[in-house]
Amino acid sequence: MRELTVIEKQEAQGGVVFVAYFAAAYVGTFAASAGFAYGAVEAMTRSKNEIN
């Protein structure tokens, strides 16, 4: 097995960083939409309780 060049090492690290960033963004988007949905349900429930 030959030594990796500096550029190849940077590309490999960049790929790992990109995958990690993409995964974090995906999870973050999911968490944000779940949080938003929870907040909307919470707000609707509160407004119904206040009207009655």
N, C-alpha and C positions, 0 to 999 in steps of 0.2 A: 504494500500500500504506500502510495506516495504522499509527501507532505502537502497539506493544503496551502494554497497561496493566501496572502493577506486579503485579497479581493474576495476569494471564495469564502474565507472565514466571515468576512463582513456580510456577504450575501446570506450565509447560513444564519448568522445572528439576526439579520434583518428579517428573514423569513419567520424565525421564531417570535420575534417582537411583533411582527405583523399579525401572526396567528393569535398571539396572546391579546393584542389590542382588539382584533376583530371579535374574539370570544367575549372580551370584557364589554365591548360595545353592544353585542348581541344580548348578553345577560342584562346589561344596564337598560337597554330599550325594553326588554321584557319586564323588568322590575318597575320601570317608570310607568308602563301601561297598566300593570297590575295595581300599582299604587294609585294611579289616576282613577281606575275603575272602582277601587275600594273607596276612595274619597268621594266619588260621585254617588255611590250607593249610600254612604254615610250621610252625605248632605241631604239626599232625598228622604232618608229615614228621619232625619232631624226635622226637616221642614214639615213632613206629615205629622209628626208628633206635636209640633208647635201650633199647627192649624187646629187640631182637635182640642 
